[in-house]
Amino acid sequence: MDKLEAVQKVLRFSNSIREWCEQKHQVFFDDFDEQNVDDYESGSYGDLSDEIIDKGIDEGILDAEDWE
């Protein structure tokens, strides 16, 4: 599973994480793409994507072994 797929899966299956992302960061499902999930420069979503994935693992949406 690539990083974009992992982010999309978490946002698709977790209302709480999706709402947190939308309300706190004003970033929505469609805002993520192949380039910005891997980009850690200012204005991109690399760090946010990592945090979404971590939260998805904590909630059991993603399996840490499948992601690593």
Secondary structure, 3 states (H helix, E strand, C coil): CCHHHHHHHHHHHCHHHHHHHHHHHCCCHHHCCCCCCCCCCCCCCHHHHHHHHHHHHHCCCCCHHHHC
